[in-house]
Every structure is written in C-alpha cells, then in structure tokens.
Amino acid sequence: MTRFLTDSNEAEDIEIGLLLEGLFRIHGFDFRDYSRTSIKRRILELMRTEGVRTVSALQDRVLHDGASLDRRAAPRDKRA
C-alpha cells in the first residue's frame, strides 16, 4: 500500500536529508550529524539568499553549480 506524505514538514525533512547526503558524497562536506534544527535554519536562510522556494531547488543548485556552494561554503559553527 502506498503512503502519501500529508505534512509538508515531513517532505522538507526528507529533502534536507537528501541535500546533506549529496553535499557529503559530492563535495565532502559532512553536516549529517549536525543539529537538525540549526541546519534547517541555515538551509532556510540559504534558500532565501539564493532565491529558491524549495530544498530540492537548493539541492539542485548546490550540487550542480559549484559557484553557488563557494558563495556559502559552510555553516560557521560546528554543532549549534
């Protein structure tokens, strides 16, 4: 039986996990064990800065456009 996501936060959490996994696999940045609350806050801010509406759109940009990642290299603190 197929289960559909009913909560947009659930979908966003999945997208964030995929983004973090992609950053690790492609660029070597491992933020997967960082505080999820802190990472989510930083990702939402980066989405505003980059002018994208979804985590998936941000993922596309940072995984396929190295210049985008260079502009926003990494969170400032390790485990906020």
BELGI-V115231 format. One record per residue. N is the residue number from 1. PSI is psi in radians with two decimals (NA if undefined). NEAR is the number of other C-alpha atoms within 8 Angstrom. Layout:
n/psi/near
N/PSI/NEAR
N/PSI/NEAR
This chain:
n/psi/near
1/2.39/2
2/2.36/3
3/2.16/4
4/2.50/4
5/2.29/7
6/-0.21/5
7/2.12/6
8/-0.47/7
9/-0.62/6
10/-0.77/9
11/-0.74/9
12/-0.70/9
13/-0.68/8
14/-0.78/8
15/-0.71/10
16/-0.76/10
17/-0.72/9
18/-0.70/8
19/-0.82/11
20/-0.71/11
21/-0.74/10
22/-0.75/11
23/-0.69/13
24/-0.87/11
25/-0.65/8
26/-0.75/7
27/-0.18/7
28/0.10/7
29/2.08/8
30/1.67/9
31/0.19/8
32/-0.47/7
33/0.11/6
34/2.82/10
35/2.13/8
36/-0.62/7
37/-0.79/6
38/-0.80/10
39/-0.76/10
40/-0.74/9
41/-0.77/8
42/-0.69/9
43/-0.75/9
44/-0.67/9
45/-0.74/8
46/-0.65/9
47/-0.77/13
48/-0.80/9
49/-0.73/7
50/-0.17/7
51/0.60/6
52/2.70/10
53/-0.33/7
54/2.76/7
55/-0.62/14
56/-0.70/8
57/-0.68/9
58/-0.74/11
59/-0.82/10
60/-0.77/9
61/-0.86/9
62/-0.45/11
63/-0.42/11
64/-0.14/6
65/1.64/9
66/-0.56/8
67/-0.63/6
68/-0.76/9
69/-0.67/10
70/-0.62/7
71/-0.54/6
72/1.04/7
73/-0.89/6
74/2.78/5
75/2.58/6
76/-0.68/4
77/2.75/5
78/-0.88/6
79/1.15/6
80/NA/6
